[in-house]
Amino acid sequence: MQINYNEIHNLILSKCKSLPKIYEQIEINGKIALKKTELDLFSFLVKTIISQQISNKISDIIWKKLCNNLYSNNLNIANFKNLKFLIKNLKKINISKRKTSYICSIYESIKNNEIELNAIYKMENDEIRNFLERFKGIGPW
């Protein structure tokens, strides 16, 4: 299915005509196309945890540092051969101890099959959200 961003953008603009400030911001920002991620669930969660409470610009810089350290533009859980290696690489890019603990907890849960990736891929969005929110560092932000 091809997404028509022009139609979506125009529909949103038409719905916001009575809200001049919102309308103006949508006009200024223009069309925003969502990109499908190539990340596996673990890397997506790592990237999400890294980005918490910091600007998008800084988050992108830190993520790129992690990718560069591992010589990969498309990280996945296989890039981290063990927990010690994961921690070492998170320290290299100055991730806080708290965020490191969240990421390590998720890593161990996946490695110990407490998070079964195939089962998650079959869940509905609400089920995924409810399941993942049981882990520290993941919440309804």
C-alpha positions as CSV (number, residue, x, y, z in Angstrom):
1,M,0.0,0.0,0.0
2,Q,1.4,3.4,-1.1
3,I,1.0,6.1,1.5
4,N,0.0,9.5,0.0
5,Y,1.7,12.0,2.2
6,N,0.2,14.9,0.3
7,E,-3.4,13.7,1.0
8,I,-2.6,13.1,4.7
9,H,-0.9,16.5,5.0
10,N,-3.8,18.3,3.3
11,L,-6.4,16.5,5.4
12,I,-4.6,17.5,8.6
13,L,-4.4,21.1,7.4
14,S,-8.1,21.2,6.6
15,K,-9.0,19.9,10.0
16,C,-6.8,22.5,11.7
17,K,-8.1,25.6,9.9
18,S,-10.0,26.7,13.0
19,L,-6.8,26.4,15.1
20,P,-4.5,29.0,13.6
21,K,-1.4,28.3,15.7
22,I,-1.5,24.6,15.0
23,Y,-2.2,25.2,11.3
24,E,0.7,27.6,11.1
25,Q,3.1,25.0,12.7
26,I,1.9,22.3,10.4
27,E,2.5,24.6,7.4
28,I,6.0,25.5,8.6
29,N,7.0,21.8,9.3
30,G,5.6,20.6,6.0
31,K,5.1,16.9,5.2
32,I,6.8,14.5,7.5
33,A,7.3,11.0,6.1
34,L,7.8,8.2,8.5
35,K,10.7,5.8,7.7
36,K,10.4,2.1,8.3
37,T,13.2,1.1,10.7
38,E,15.6,-1.6,9.9
39,L,16.4,-2.2,13.6
40,D,15.6,-5.3,15.5
41,L,13.5,-5.0,18.7
42,F,16.6,-4.9,21.0
43,S,18.3,-2.2,19.0
44,F,15.1,-0.2,18.7
45,L,14.7,-0.3,22.5
46,V,18.4,0.6,23.0
47,K,18.0,3.6,20.7
48,T,14.8,4.6,22.5
49,I,16.3,4.4,26.0
50,I,19.4,6.3,24.8
51,S,17.1,9.1,23.5
52,Q,15.1,9.5,26.8
53,Q,15.4,13.0,28.3
54,I,17.9,14.3,25.8
55,S,17.4,16.2,22.5
56,N,16.9,14.4,19.2
57,K,20.1,15.9,17.9
58,I,22.2,14.6,20.9
59,S,20.5,11.3,20.7
60,D,21.3,10.9,17.0
61,I,25.0,11.8,17.7
62,I,25.2,9.2,20.5
63,W,23.5,6.5,18.4
64,K,25.9,7.1,15.5
65,K,28.8,6.8,17.9
66,L,27.6,3.4,19.1
67,C,27.1,2.3,15.5
68,N,30.6,3.6,14.5
69,N,32.2,1.8,17.5
70,L,30.6,-1.5,16.2
71,Y,31.3,-0.7,12.5
72,S,27.6,-1.1,11.7
73,N,24.9,1.2,10.4
74,N,22.2,-1.3,11.2
75,L,22.8,-2.6,14.7
76,N,21.1,-5.7,16.1
77,I,21.4,-7.9,19.2
78,A,24.0,-10.1,17.4
79,N,26.5,-7.1,17.4
80,F,26.8,-7.6,21.2
81,K,28.5,-11.0,21.8
82,N,27.9,-10.9,25.5
83,L,26.8,-8.6,28.4
84,K,30.4,-7.5,29.2
85,F,30.9,-6.4,25.6
86,L,27.6,-4.5,25.6
87,I,28.5,-2.7,28.8
88,K,32.0,-1.8,27.5
89,N,30.4,-0.2,24.4
90,L,27.8,1.7,26.3
91,K,30.6,3.1,28.6
92,K,32.5,4.2,25.5
93,I,29.7,6.4,24.5
94,N,29.1,7.7,28.0
95,I,25.6,6.2,28.6
96,S,24.5,6.7,32.2
97,K,24.7,3.9,34.7
98,R,20.9,3.9,35.0
99,K,20.3,3.7,31.2
100,T,23.0,1.0,31.0
101,S,21.2,-1.0,33.6
102,Y,17.9,-0.7,31.7
103,I,19.6,-1.8,28.4
104,C,21.4,-4.7,30.1
105,S,18.2,-5.9,31.7
106,I,16.5,-6.0,28.3
107,Y,19.6,-7.7,26.7
108,E,19.6,-10.4,29.4
109,S,15.8,-10.9,29.1
110,I,16.1,-11.5,25.4
111,K,19.1,-13.8,25.7
112,N,17.3,-15.8,28.5
113,N,14.1,-16.0,26.3
114,E,12.1,-14.0,28.9
115,I,11.3,-11.8,25.9
116,E,10.5,-14.0,23.0
117,L,10.9,-11.9,19.9
118,N,8.7,-14.1,17.6
119,A,5.8,-13.9,20.1
120,I,6.1,-10.1,20.3
121,Y,6.0,-9.8,16.5
122,K,2.6,-11.5,16.6
123,M,1.1,-9.3,19.3
124,E,-1.2,-6.3,18.8
125,N,0.2,-2.8,19.7
126,D,-1.5,-2.7,23.1
127,E,-0.2,-6.1,24.0
128,I,3.3,-5.2,23.0
129,R,3.1,-2.0,25.0
130,N,1.8,-3.7,28.1
131,F,4.3,-6.4,27.9
132,L,7.3,-4.1,27.4
133,E,6.3,-1.7,30.1
134,R,7.0,-4.4,32.7
135,F,10.7,-3.7,32.1
136,K,12.5,-0.8,33.8
137,G,13.4,2.0,31.4
138,I,10.4,1.4,29.2
139,G,7.2,3.4,29.9
140,P,4.3,5.2,28.3
141,W,6.2,8.3,27.2
